[in-house]
Amino acid sequence: MSRKFMKKLAAGGVAVSGLVVMASANAALDAAVTTQIATTSADITEAGTLLIGLAVVAMGLRWVKATFF
């Protein structure tokens, strides 16, 4: 077997074992905890989106100001 094939095989094995570990970790969580994690994840995504939106507005205002001065 070639060295390249062995590297790909090892990387695939790591990925599969990671998926198995994650699946067993999620199975051990209570349903309420899983729901809370999903809700918190959505809140974090919303906050990040708002933060990026505010940055766009701030840069837009700076650009408008720069065009006049």
Secondary structure, 3 states (H helix, E strand, C coil): CCHHHHHHHHHHHHHHHHHHHHHHHHHHCCHHHHHHHHHHHHHHHHHHHHHHHHHHHHHHHHHHHHHHC
